[in-house]
Each structure stands twice: as C-alpha cells, then as structure tokens.
Amino acid sequence: MDYEASTHVQMPAFDTSLLPVRPDLSFELKLWQAGNPGVAGIDEAGRGALAGPVAAAAVLLPMKEDIAKLLEGVRDSKQMSPPERETAGEKIIRYAEGWGVGLASAQEIDQMGIVPATRLAAWRALDKLSLPPDHLLLDYLFLPDVPIPQTALIKGDCRSLSIAAASVLAKISRDALMRELELTYPGYGFATHKGYGTPAHREALSRLGPCPMHRHSFTLLAESGSSSD
C-alpha cells in the first residue's frame, strides 16, 4: 500500500502528478510553525547497489525561509550531475544548522538485510547531528527504533528541501568512498559505476569474482537494472 505517514497519522497516497518543480519548505514550515524548530531531513544512497555500503544523511536546516534561496538548485540528487552535486554539497554544509552521514557496510547488509541496514545508516547519521531534532522528514522510510516524531513522504526528495539536501550529502559521500575503493580493489570499475549493476560491473564480476566489498546476499550476476541513486 502506498501511503504517507507520521508516527501519529496515516495519509492517503500522493498523486505524483502534483510534484513541485523543485523541493521546497512546505513541510518544514508547517512543522516550524507548530513549534518544532529542529526538523531533520533524511535520505539514503546506494540501497540498490551490488557493492559498497549504503549511506544515509541527515540534514537540519535553519528555521528561516531564505534558506531556500541560499540552497537554490538543490534537488533530488539523482536529477543532478556530479559537478552540480558537489557544488550543492558545499552549500548545504555551509548553511545547514547541522548534518551527518552514516554508513552500513556490505557485511552488515548481508547480516541483517538492506532495509534494516539502511535504517542503521540513518541512525548513525542522526547520531552525528550536533543538535537533537524535534521531527524527522524521510523519503518513504520509517525508523521504528528512533523515539522522534517522523513523517515519511512519497517522493520526499522531490518535495522537501531538507530531504533533497540529505540525498545530495548521502550521494556525494558514498561516491567519494567508492572512488577510494577503486584503489583498493582495482578492476571492478567502482569509481565509474559506484557499485551498481551495470554491464561493465557484471562483466568484471564474471572475470574476477566478488571482492569483500560486494553484497554476497544479493544476486550479483542476475540481469537487472543499473539504478545509480
């Protein structure tokens, strides 16, 4: 069932034809006005990859409307080029009230499954925030073990600026790590495909077999898509 929900309310499915041109502060403003100054957006990167960790970021924007202008151009990281993401990441780090990035390793993904590992990465990101948030905005994910009110949004990275900012930091942090892994595990092309199941990656797996950074619980050589979120 598609739905949006907070810890208190379940809402009907969102009509994706109503997506805004760019993410904005609609959800943040309502929460700020309701007495929640610390609103943190959370998003992940690498959930569908065959290798490397899953990364999650938490971003707490300052409670002021001009932050949207300061972060102009920040949107869902999948819609941005690498240079655009790097520039946006610098702005987010400069203007955010607080931010953190957490990882869950390939081994942890194999041990507990991708959804619990994604939640673990998000928990680690939250733990790095310098200020405790009052409310969490997430891209269609719940953190049941985190005792903070939270709202899950369908297409959250396209609707909430806080979530979009988190998507950018999660993506650039994980991409940087995958470039480093290319040096330790050459031949797989991690710096290029970032661990996703591209034809080149699958060909390298056929030749070299998996390395310790591969998620052995995934079907590594199955023919599937090569999403790069």
Residue, then its C-alpha position, 0 to 999 in steps of 0.5 A: m500500500d502506498y501511503e504517507a505517514s507520521t508516527h501519529v497519522q496515516m495519509p492517503a497516497f500522493d498523486t505524483s502528478l502534483l510534484p513541485v518543480r523543485p523541493d521546497l519548505s512546505f513541510e518544514l514550515k508547517l512543522w516550524q510553525a507548530g513549534n518544532p524548530g529542529v526538523a531533520g531531513i533524511d535520505e539514503a544512497g546506494r540501497g540498490a547497489l551490488a557493492g559498497p555500503v549504503a549511506a544515509a544523511a541527515v540534514l537540519l536546516p535553519m528555521k528561516e525561509d531564505i534558506a531556500k534561496l541560499l540552497e537554490g538548485v538543490r534537488d533530488s540528487k539523482q536529477m543532478s550531475p556530479p559537478e552540480r552535486e558537489t557544488a550543492g554539497e558545499k552549500i548545504i554544509r555551509y548553511a545547514e544548522g547541522w548534518g551527518v552521514g552514516l554508513a552500513s557496510a556490505q557485511e552488515i547488509d548481508q547480516m541483517g538485510i538492506v532495509p534494516a541496514t539502511r535504517l542503521a545508516a540513518w541512525r548513525a547519521l542522526d547520531k552525528l547531528s550536533l543538535p537533537p531534532d524535534h521531527l524527522l522528514l524521510d523519503y518513504l522510510f520509517l525508523p521504528d527504533v528512533p523515539i522522534p516524531q517522523t513523517a515519511l513522504i512519497k517522493g520526499d526528495c522531490r518535495s522537501l528541501s531538507i530531504a533533497a539536501a540529505s540525498v545530495l550529502a548521502k550521494i556525494s559521500r558514498d561516491a567519494l568512498m567508492r572512488e577510494l575503493e577503486l584503489t583498493y580493489p582495482g578492476y571492478g570499475f567502482a569509481t565509474h559505476k559506484g557499485y551498481g549493476t551495470p554491464a561493465h560491473r557484471e562483466a568484471l564480476s564474471r572475470l574476477g569474482p566478488c571482492p569483500m566489498h560486494r553484497h554476497s546476499f544479493t544476486l550479483l550476476a542476475e540481469s537487472g537494472s543499473s539504478s545509480d541513486 
